[in-house]
């Protein structure tokens, strides 16, 4: 079981969320999607999202 501690941060709206992702779960795919699109789930700004691994 691999868990990732991530911080998701948006430059545009200041969205800031800490996430713990279990890489064996289906929602890990959602994380990969976030990393590829870099689209903020809060304001919808593209290419303004940063994922920082802790």
URKA-V796630 format. One line per field, one symbol per residue. ss: DSSP state (2 for helix, 1 for strand, 0 for the rest). psi: psi as a letter, one per 20 degrees, with the letter a starting at -180 (. if undefined). A space follows every 10 residues. Layout:
# URKA-V796630
ss=???
psi=???
This chain:
# URKA-V796630
ss=0011111111 0000011111 1100002222 2222222000 0000000011 1110
psi=ppqpoqpppp hgijpoppqo poiiqhihhh ghgghghkpp igijpqkjpp oop.
